[in-house]
């Protein structure tokens, strides 16, 4: 299912930007997702984990990525949608697989420290979107790679008319 979705996704990207998308992009992306989320070789990758990886690696703004994370992992609770400690643990564990694939992941204690920081001062069992977004904007250590990668990719498009001597 993920393979078919990736084929459609990259086919649309190729038609929008001819010559800029590798014809094997879907295959490469699927291989990456399998390497990150199917280490035991079951042939199964959780849709939510794959979505988190694709969101984080997308070219969207940080705020859009953060909102998407919230909506993929949060649970409805009456009139509000909230993210629980368990859901946040799942999100951070899933996202931690991205730097881990290149040997830069953090330990589970990093994830627990991040969860504690997000829920600091919160009396409820879950947080609302604004609190979650505010915490992410503070650039928690466990996810420091995400804004760093975003800034690097954003600078690729910058050009200036200065000349060096």
DRENTIFI-57572 format. One record per residue (C-alpha): x, y, z; residue number from 1. Coordinates in pm, 1 decimal. Layout:
       east      north         up   num
          X          Y          Z   NUM
...
//
This chain:
       east      north         up   num
        0.0        0.0        0.0     1
      277.6      241.8       89.5     2
      457.6      157.0     -234.4     3
      148.8      244.1     -439.0     4
       98.3      567.9     -249.1     5
      463.3      666.9     -299.7     6
      439.7      589.8     -673.6     7
      140.1      824.6     -705.7     8
      304.7     1090.0     -490.3     9
      628.3     1098.1     -689.4    10
      445.1     1067.7    -1021.9    11
      257.5     1389.1     -934.7    12
      583.2     1551.7     -825.3    13
      749.5     1449.0    -1152.2    14
      466.9     1594.5    -1361.0    15
      487.9     1920.6    -1161.3    16
      867.1     1942.5    -1191.0    17
      980.4     1749.1    -1497.2    18
     1340.2     1633.1    -1482.0    19
     1380.5     1720.6    -1114.1    20
     1246.1     1400.9     -956.4    21
     1441.1     1077.3     -990.1    22
     1228.0      803.9    -1151.6    23
     1337.6      570.9     -869.0    24
     1238.1      813.9     -591.1    25
      943.4      599.4     -478.3    26
     1162.9      289.7     -464.8    27
     1436.1      470.9     -271.4    28
     1187.9      623.7      -27.3    29
     1022.3      288.1       35.9    30
     1363.2      132.2      101.6    31
     1437.4      408.4      351.4    32
     1103.4      362.1      528.9    33
     1153.5      -14.4      549.3    34
     1507.5       30.2      683.7    35
     1379.7      268.5      950.9    36
     1055.6      100.3     1054.0    37
     1084.4     -269.7      966.9    38
     1414.4     -375.2     1118.0    39
     1284.1     -722.5     1199.4    40
     1188.9     -786.3      834.9    41
      816.6     -848.8      884.1    42
      723.9     -659.6      568.2    43
      502.0     -432.7      774.9    44
      548.8      -57.9      829.3    45
      296.7      138.2     1034.8    46
      120.0      397.9      824.6    47
      153.1      657.4     1099.0    48
      529.6      601.0     1124.5    49
      569.2      633.3      747.5    50
      355.4      947.8      748.1    51
      568.2     1102.9     1024.7    52
      884.7     1035.7      824.9    53
      737.2     1174.4      502.1    54
      607.8     1483.8      681.5    55
      943.3     1548.0      846.1    56
     1132.0     1503.2      518.0    57
      888.7     1715.4      316.2    58
      964.6     2066.2      196.9    59
      681.8     2217.3      399.5    60
      731.1     2481.1      667.7    61
      818.3     2375.0     1022.4    62
      484.0     2495.5     1155.6    63
      295.4     2293.4      892.9    64
      500.9     1986.2      982.9    65
      437.5     2036.6     1355.1    66
       62.0     2072.2     1298.0    67
       58.4     1758.7     1083.7    68
      241.4     1563.2     1355.4    69
      -18.8     1674.2     1605.9    70
     -309.6     1572.2     1385.8    71
     -160.3     1231.3     1303.8    72
      -83.6     1142.4     1666.7    73
     -346.0     1328.3     1871.2    74
     -671.9     1175.4     1988.7    75
    -1014.3     1338.8     2003.9    76
    -1136.3     1405.9     2358.0    77
    -1484.9     1549.0     2351.2    78
    -1463.1     1893.7     2195.2    79
    -1082.8     1908.1     2195.0    80
     -807.9     1709.8     2027.9    81
     -519.8     1625.5     2256.9    82
     -185.1     1451.9     2244.6    83
     -119.0     1209.6     2527.7    84
      216.4     1109.0     2674.2    85
      183.3      774.0     2500.2    86
      109.8      935.0     2163.1    87
      400.5     1177.9     2207.3    88
      629.0      884.2     2294.2    89
      518.9      711.3     1970.7    90
      579.3     1025.8     1765.9    91
      923.9     1090.1     1911.9    92
     1023.4      724.4     1877.3    93
      910.4      726.2     1513.3    94
     1090.4     1052.2     1437.2    95
     1404.1      934.0     1616.1    96
     1439.4      659.1     1353.8    97
     1533.5      920.1     1093.2    98
     1862.9     1034.6     1250.0    99
     1915.9      681.2     1384.2   100
     1938.1      544.2     1029.5   101
     2259.8      745.4      989.3   102
     2385.9      663.2     1338.3   103
     2275.2      987.8     1504.8   104
     1968.4      881.9     1703.2   105
     1933.4      944.6     2074.1   106
     1852.0      701.8     2352.7   107
     1510.9      627.5     2495.6   108
     1601.0      843.9     2793.7   109
     1616.3     1143.1     2553.2   110
     1260.0     1066.4     2451.4   111
     1147.3     1045.8     2814.8   112
     1319.3     1375.4     2900.7   113
     1146.9     1539.8     2602.6   114
      807.4     1406.4     2711.1   115
      868.0     1537.3     3063.0   116
      960.9     1879.7     2920.3   117
      651.6     1894.1     2700.2   118
      424.5     1807.4     2992.3   119
      604.9     2030.5     3243.2   120
      345.3     2224.7     3439.2   121
       56.6     2035.7     3278.3   122
     -190.9     1883.7     3523.0   123
     -388.6     1690.3     3262.5   124
     -295.6     1359.7     3100.0   125
     -272.1     1526.3     2758.2   126
     -184.7     1861.5     2598.8   127
     -370.0     2074.8     2348.4   128
     -226.8     2170.7     2010.8   129
     -105.8     2516.9     2118.5   130
       99.5     2375.9     2407.8   131
      240.6     2107.1     2178.2   132
      333.9     2363.0     1909.2   133
      486.1     2595.5     2167.5   134
      702.0     2310.1     2298.5   135
      816.5     2217.8     1945.6   136
      903.0     2581.3     1869.5   137
     1139.5     2572.8     2169.1   138
     1343.8     2320.3     1965.2   139
     1367.2     2025.9     2205.2   140
     1703.0     1849.3     2187.9   141
     1552.2     1520.1     2072.4   142
     1421.5     1693.2     1756.9   143
     1695.9     1949.5     1700.8   144
     1780.7     1782.6     1370.6   145
     1439.9     1875.1     1224.5   146
     1466.4     2258.7     1231.1   147
     1835.1     2227.7     1139.6   148
     1752.0     2027.5      826.3   149
     1471.1     2270.3      744.5   150
     1704.7     2569.1      767.7   151
     1964.4     2395.4      551.7   152
     1710.0     2312.5      283.3   153
     1566.6     2666.0      295.9   154
     1909.9     2815.0      230.4   155
     1953.1     2609.3      -85.8   156
     1711.9     2844.9     -261.9   157
     1880.7     3164.3     -144.6   158
     2075.6     3360.5     -398.9   159
     2237.3     3699.9     -373.3   160
     2415.7     3937.3     -605.1   161
     2727.2     3985.1     -391.9   162
     3066.6     3926.4     -545.1   163
     3362.5     3792.2     -354.0   164
     3710.3     3931.4     -397.2   165
//
